Amino acid sequence: MKKTTSTLAICAFAAGALTLAACLGRAQNNPQTSNDMNSEKITLVSPAETGATLLQALQKRSSTREYSPDGLSLEQLSGVLWAAAGENRPGRLTAPSASARYPIRTYAVLAQGIYLYDAPSHTLTRVAEGDHRRVAGMQDFVYTTPLNIMYVADLAAYEGNYSSMPEAEQLKICGMDAMAQCQNANLWACGNGLASVTRLMAPGEEFLKAIAAPSTYRFVLAQTIGIPATE
Ligand SMILES: Cc1cc2nc3c(=O)[nH]c(=O)nc-3n(C[C@H](O)[C@H](O)[C@H](O)COP(=O)(O)O)c2cc1C
């Protein structure tokens, strides 16, 4: 019985690893994308199997509001976004989502533009050129930190069975989905030498304008992630 259980566990792990490799491989083999962090479409890389244990990450997690202006490496950017919103099996993400509706659209606000993350291809696509960090938050560190993540709900995800649910209820659920994603990124960050803070304070409407968001989009949550400032 014990042997069967461990064999099953090994098979499940191997299947998971292969699926992840296939998902991420799809992104890396796409010739139209580039690893250049200034390009219109950025191909992210597979998350490296490095970093602290989950227990060590939990022990380290705290909010940071002082960052170095240095940019993240492609590996760091890739790891953070995969933790926040990546696929860990086909059609399903690292974070849970109520009724698997997946209403959250995840945007990376970099100094060179605003990018939308696509989980199946593990890529970022630029949706607004230039430095838009002013619309990513209302605290000074946001405007100089190289990565801010904006979690935006698309209420169109609730069409059908959930369309009669009041918007306030839908938004409550979106907040929970977004917080799960945000905490995944918080843990990946502090487990890999980065610092982060979860943020509600942001000019949500201005951000939605900057990305020319459809009318069903609502700002839900923000997050800053960067290299901690040296004392
Ligand atoms: C939903 C939520 C929203 C938050 N919004 C902000 C924010 O807008 N700005 C900020 O500096 N910190 C924000 N925080 C971080 C909290 O202030 C922080 O978690 C709290 O002070 C506890 O400190 P710790 O995270 O270091 O344990 C937020 C945290 C959560 C969970």
The ligand as a Gaussian input file, in Angstrom:
#p B3LYP/6-31G(d) Opt

LIG

0 1
 C       -5.771000      44.236000       1.275000
 C       -4.532000      45.002000       1.723000
 C       -4.345000      46.297000       1.300000
 C       -3.198000      47.008000       1.659000
 N       -3.000000      48.254000       1.151000
 C       -1.824000      48.887000       1.400000
 C       -1.531000      50.134000       0.748000
 O       -2.297000      50.653000      -0.045000
 N       -0.348000      50.717000       1.012000
 C        0.574000      50.170000       1.879000
 O        1.646000      50.744000       2.080000
 N        0.331000      48.971000       2.501000
 C       -0.835000      48.339000       2.271000
 N       -1.075000      47.083000       2.837000
 C       -0.049000      46.468000       3.687000
 C       -0.453000      46.550000       5.164000
 O       -0.334000      47.854000       5.634000
 C        0.463000      45.578000       5.939000
 O        0.214000      44.254000       5.503000
 C        0.250000      45.684000       7.436000
 O        0.740000      46.904000       7.923000
 C        0.943000      44.550000       8.196000
 O        2.348000      44.580000       7.970000
 P        3.132000      43.351000       7.297000
 O        2.550000      43.107000       5.931000
 O        4.561000      43.803000       7.226000
 O        2.940000      42.151000       8.164000
 C       -2.222000      46.384000       2.502000
 C       -2.434000      45.076000       2.928000
 C       -3.562000      44.378000       2.542000
 C       -3.756000      42.951000       2.983000

